[in-house]
Amino acid sequence: MLSVRLVACSCCFGAKRKGLSQFEDVLFAGHTLTALTIKSEIVRILEREVKCVQFLWSVLRVTAPVCELARELNEIRYLWSTDHALSDIRLI
């Protein structure tokens, strides 16, 4: 089903190409992942249950004063618990 949608989008994209800039982000809706979908795929591939534990955000908070990466990850922590999806508004 996805391949049919990609073909349809590529046909529409050909017509819209002239209206886009030289370097344009063109997203495909539906290409998103959640922790649960990643876990379910791992379980399916391994054919056994996998234990998932919560990420220790406290470690990042403690190391943030000396580690730039920890500071940056703390800033975008809200994205982990916020639902989001890609929009194909420029494509369709």
Secondary structure by P-SEA (a helix, b strand, c coil): caaaaaaaaaaaaaaaccccccbbbbbbccccccaaaaaaaaaaaacbbbbbbcccaaaaaaaccccaaaaaaaaacccccbbbbbbccccc
